[in-house]
Amino acid sequence: MQFIDLKAQYAALEKDIRAAIDGVLAHGQFIMGPEVRELEAAMAEYVGVKHAIGCSSGTDALLLPLMAWGVGPGDAVFTTPFTFIATAEVVSLLGATPVFVDVDPRTFNIDPKALETAIDEVVAAGELRPRCVIPVDLFGLPADYDELRAVADSHGMLVLEDAAQSFGATYRGRRAGSLGHAAATSFFPAKPLGAYGDGGAVFTDDDELAARLDSIRVHGKGSDKYDNIRVGVNARLDTMQAAILKVKLAAFPGELERRQVAAQRYSQRLGNLVETPVVPDGYVSSWAQYSVLTDRRDHLQAGLKAAGVPTAVYYPKPLHQQTAYASLGYSTGDFPVSESCAARIISLPMHPYLDEATQDRVVDAVAEVLHAA
Ligand SMILES: Cc1ncc(COP(=O)(O)O)c(C=O)c1O
């Protein structure tokens, strides 16, 4: 059994993927070839934004807008400790300071009320300037952007949506990727829209920001790449990955439907055994992960492993407890919801090619392990 079955997806899309790869081999424009712009146009339309800017990873998709906004030393950037390190890492790389804010226990996403409190504390301390918030759409479920935008607007702060896991999700009729001043997504192979290597994209409606991002991803280029008008990076999306992603994007709406069916089926069958994920009214998750909570997480994971069911724990250690962030001075107990989730969460196999028989094997194994305890 696969945790995320990329081989099954390849079997379904093989002909078109091979043709797309052959197309790139034939024209030979491996860097910024036509498929990059074609993919960007298709993604912008799907997400419902004016601009999609392809880049080399989800991490760079977070870094580029922060660079474009000039985020740096003295700036406070608020995010949750219950995320992948990349969300905070880009802030530190630019010399700004990550300020952690606990999550909502139902959605695992940043708590807008806790954000307000954290901003007030930073203002009162008087050392840092509240500049930006990076809400993370964890496991594919968007954060509460209406609430978050209200808090951010009242402090003149920017919102960078970390949509690495939520491509395809919707929030009150708007797609993930369109919910902040800019958004970052990831095409890491295991993501809802995954490439065959690293890749990412930034989405925005802001024309000026889009132009800056287009420059920064190619060494701060001006009229051409040897005219350098700002300090940038090499963060381009490979043509080959763009060609593959174009094929996968065409198949994506159907895959997203299948994820909804699988998630619903899990929730119907697992509700008496574990705490199943909450999707508030008006939200649609992209189900990057199907994650449940149980006090007997380690027991469940070991039992499922013995039964041949692959699982994963996202994330076993919140960022404020990571060695890399020891210098920020946080302590265990500072973010009790994140810490409790980290101790109790486990993700089950989830992908669009999960058939009912396999899913039933997962559910039966969960029941057996938890009842046998
Ligand atoms: C929430 C979150 N943010 C950022 C990233 C970084 O994306 P990438 O691995 O493409 O750099 C990931 C993915 O790993 C992620 O899950």
The ligand as a Tripos MOL2 file, in Angstrom:
@<TRIPOS>MOLECULE
LIG
   16    16     1     0     0
SMALL
NO_CHARGES

@<TRIPOS>ATOM
      1 C1          3.3500   24.3000    4.6140 C.3       1 LIG1
      2 C2          4.5260   24.2150    3.7000 C.ar      1 LIG1
      3 N1          5.1850   25.3420    3.3940 N.ar      1 LIG1
      4 C3          6.2340   25.3180    2.5460 C.ar      1 LIG1
      5 C4          6.6760   24.1470    1.9680 C.ar      1 LIG1
      6 C5          7.8870   24.1800    1.1050 C.3       1 LIG1
      7 O1          7.7000   23.6770   -0.1830 O.3       1 LIG1
      8 P1          8.9010   23.0090   -0.9800 P.3       1 LIG1
      9 O2          9.2060   21.6940   -0.3590 O.co2     1 LIG1
     10 O3          8.3650   22.8960   -2.3780 O.co2     1 LIG1
     11 O4         10.0520   23.9470   -0.9280 O.co2     1 LIG1
     12 C6          5.9860   22.9530    2.2410 C.ar      1 LIG1
     13 C7          6.3430   21.6740    1.6060 C.2       1 LIG1
     14 O5          7.1370   20.9110    1.8650 O.2       1 LIG1
     15 C8          4.8970   22.9920    3.1430 C.ar      1 LIG1
     16 O6          4.2440   21.8710    3.4680 O.3       1 LIG1
@<TRIPOS>BOND
     1     1     2 1
     2     2     3 ar
     3     2    15 ar
     4     3     4 ar
     5     4     5 ar
     6     5     6 1
     7     5    12 ar
     8     6     7 1
     9     7     8 1
    10     8     9 2
    11     8    10 1
    12     8    11 1
    13    12    13 1
    14    12    15 ar
    15    13    14 2
    16    15    16 1
@<TRIPOS>SUBSTRUCTURE
     1 LIG1         1 GROUP 0 **** ****
